[in-house]
Amino acid sequence: MDHPEWIAAGRRLGGISRCNQWWLGDWLRYGTAKWGEKYVEAARITGYDVRSLANMASIAASFDLSRRRDNLTWSHHAAVAGLTSGEQDKWLDLAATQRLSVQDLRIELRSAEKKRGATNEREPAVPLEHTAEVTCPKCGYRISHCAADLLQASATHQRA
């Protein structure tokens, strides 16, 4: 495909309704690989803004054709694009089998992230009242060992 043909294809794709994000993303990736970054030109050709086109190209790059789910929307794929390919596949399979809407998928992702965050938070190995000292993870402020001192120091630290 030469440059004028690429421009004509972009105009056609830009004229098709919003269901064409995959096509536009792949089209833009092709043009960028062949002629360098073409986001501004692609925006003029398609009528989409540069940021939307860059997002489409990024999502398209995150999923090889063989990993795209025909039974899910582009937005389903966009919701999991920031994950590893294994995690993407896991969540897309779940969305397909449970027929999750994009909103439901996002809720499930946030819920899983919260659970993961709660699991990753460190619990003190020894109760605070038995530790020699506690250090604030944000500023390094050291708090003495006694639970009463801990409460008082914490209140003082928050006012500072």
N, C-alpha and C positions, 0 to 999 in steps of 0.2 A: 504494500500500500504506500503510495507516495503522499507527500504533504497535502496537496489539494484534495485527494481522496479522503485523507484522515479528517480534514476540515469538514467535508461534506457529510461524513459519517457522524461527526460530532453534532452537526446541525440537526440531523435526523434524530439522533438519540436525545438531544435536548428538547425536541418537539414531542417526544413520547411522554406519557404521564409519569408520575412519581414512582412507578414500579421499576424503573430502569437503573437503579443505583448500581447494580452489579455491572451492567453494560457500560455505564459511564466510568465507573472505577477502573474496569479493565481497559477501556478505550484510553483513558488518561495515562494509565501505567504504560501502555504501549507507546503513546506519543512521548512521554517523558523518557522512556528507555531509548527511543530512536532519535529524538531531537533535543533532549534536555528538558528542563522544567518548562512546562507549557500551561501552567495554571491560569495566568492572566488571559492568554489567548483562548484557552478552553472556556473560561468564564464568558468572554465575549461571544464565543460561538454557540454555547449551550443556553446561556441566560441564567445559569446557576452562579452563585458567588464562589469566590476562590476557596473560602473556608469549607464550604459544603463539598466542593470537588475534591479538596485534599482529604477530607474525611472519607469520601467514597473510595478514593484510591487506597487509602490506608486500610479500610475494611476489606476491600478486594484483595489486597496483598496479604492479609491475615488468613485467608481461606483459599486454598487451592480449589479448583473446580470440583475435584472429587470429594471434598469435605463440605461443600455447600449443600444445605438441606433444601430440597425443592418444596417440601411440605412446611417450611418455616419462612418467615419474612426476612428481608434484609435487616430489619430492626432487631430481630431475634439475634442474628449474627453480630450486629453492632454491640448488643448488650454484653456479649462475652468476648469480644475481640481482644481485650486487654489481658486475657488469661493465657496460660500455656495451651498448646494445641490439645493436649490430653484433657485438660479441664474444659476447654471449649467443647470438645466432642461429648464429654460427659453431660454438660449442661444442655447442649443442643439435643442430645438423645432424650434427656428427661423432658425437655419442652415438647418434643415431638410425641413421645409416648403418652404424656399426661395432657397433651393439647393445651399447654400453657399459653396465655396471651403474653405479649411483650411485657406488659405491666406485671403480670404474675411472675414471669421469669425474673424480672428485676427485683421483685419483693423476695423471691427465693434466694437470689444472689446476695442481697443485703443481709438477710437472715443468716445465711451461711457465713458471711464475713463477720457478723457480730459474734457468732458462736466461735469462730476461729480466733477472733480477737480476745474473747474471754478465756479461751483455753491457753492462749499464748502469754497472757498476763502472768507475771511471776507472783506467786504467793510466798511470803516469807517462810523460810524453813523453820524458824523459831518464832514464837509469838513476839510481837514488838516489845512488850514489857520486859522480855528477857534478853534483848539484844544490847550490846554495848553502845551502839549508836546507829542512827539512821541518817542517810544522806539523801537530800532532795534530788531526784533524777534530773530536774530541769536546771537548777542553778548550783548544785553542789553544797548547799547549806547543810551543815551537820547538826543533827538533833540528838540530844542526850538520851540515855537508856531508859529512864523511868517513864512510864505511861503518862503520868501527870505532867512531867516535863515535856513529853511529846506533844500533848494537847496544847500546852501553853506556848511552846516554841512554834508549833504549827500556826496558831493564831497570830503570833508576833510576826512570823515569816510572811503570812498573807497580807498583813498591814504594811509591810515594808515595800 
